[in-house]
């Protein structure tokens, strides 16, 4: 629909404000009174309108009256250079204000993304209390003999978010042809361990098998073995993530997120050590929803590759040059800046090939080289791209559709075809800032009548 008249009116307001601020016109009090009246009239008429149909019926009268007044201003002020100078000043001020608003918006978005709703703070407290009131015999899950059965379909999920984990498990089970063949290995931190166990004891995943472990059970995973674990606890790393740098206080804003200091975020590089009896496992992030049966993933021939993943190079910022520092010779000599990136979030890993190719050692060597963050800055995708370079098999895009955590324009046909949809980005579905059009895909797998959710006032 047309917005030509709206744009014309807003242009009039800009011209009027220029005349209002010029010395030659300000010396004419009668003109200034008339101009202020016209500014008020046009401002009220335009309001928040975005198209001409939003404007009031008498808007043409306001437009014509303003044109007459502006013509008077042109007669009073015939020095074009003064008008141009003032317009440039207004433009500069507007750009500075826009820049400041963008910085503030980025800060508020990051803050909102890191701030859990009260209900999600309440839930683990409520569940932990219930768990420790159980008898020891009631604290165990059934079907634990399935945990090392390599004929079944195994998933690895590392999270401290109980509700998000529940959605991943529920959506996988409800869309599985035979839920009894699916096994979920959930690893969480010490703080959420009891609560995570209690949730799945109270809400068992049907015929599927579930295991909940505390990350501290993996005693071999220590700073002596893992370079990244040693780095995460270093004062320099903590300073980098959490202290504002005076030279450029906004440079590391998006990096200052606790998830980057959590070893849960890095467990994906230790799958063979965590599951020594398994030969394949599907890794799932906790911000995904499964919409179709996933058993076909185990039938994909990876042809000697270690990682099966969906490529993300449809846009330029998903290529290697976006994630890695190609000004460093270690990177420029070994990798192609235009190589296609791929997505974490739903990956099929061949653990037998991983062990044969000694992938964990490759990962460790690159982590040691990046001790001072000269090769990449943050997260797990850059070291993943490096570690699985030439070891990743692209799989069909319909397996994994991304963008629901930041992009309001994901193709609906892609969502409908997707086996997994991924809320990567800040707009997570459990937060108030989530994109409303995508929220129901996630919330449909939560029973909001569940007593723990009602007690914590967690609602759709």
Secondary structure, DSSP 4 states (H G I P E B T S, - for coil): ---HHHHHHHHHHHHHHHHHH-HHHHT-HHHHHHHHHHHHHHHHHHTT--SGGGS-TTHHHHHHHHHHHHHHHHHH---HHHHHHHHHHHHHHHHHHHHHHHHHHHHHHHHHHH---HHHHHHHHHHHHHHTTS-GGGG--S-GGGGG-TTSEEEEEE-S-HHHHHHHHHHHHHT-S-GGGEEEEEEE-HHHHHHHHHHHHHS--TTSEEEEEEGGG-TT-STTT-HHHHHHTSHHHHHHHHS--TT-TTTTGGG--GGGG-GGGGGGGGHHHH-TT-SEEEEE-TTEEE-S--GGGGG---TT-SEEE-B-TTSGGGBHHHHS-TTSHHHHHH--TTPBPB-SSEEEEEHHHHHHTTHHHHHHHHHHHTTTSSS--STTHHHHHHHTTT-EEE--GGG-B--TTT-TT--HHHHHH-SEEE--SS--TTSTTS-HHHHHHHHTT--TTSHHHHHTT---
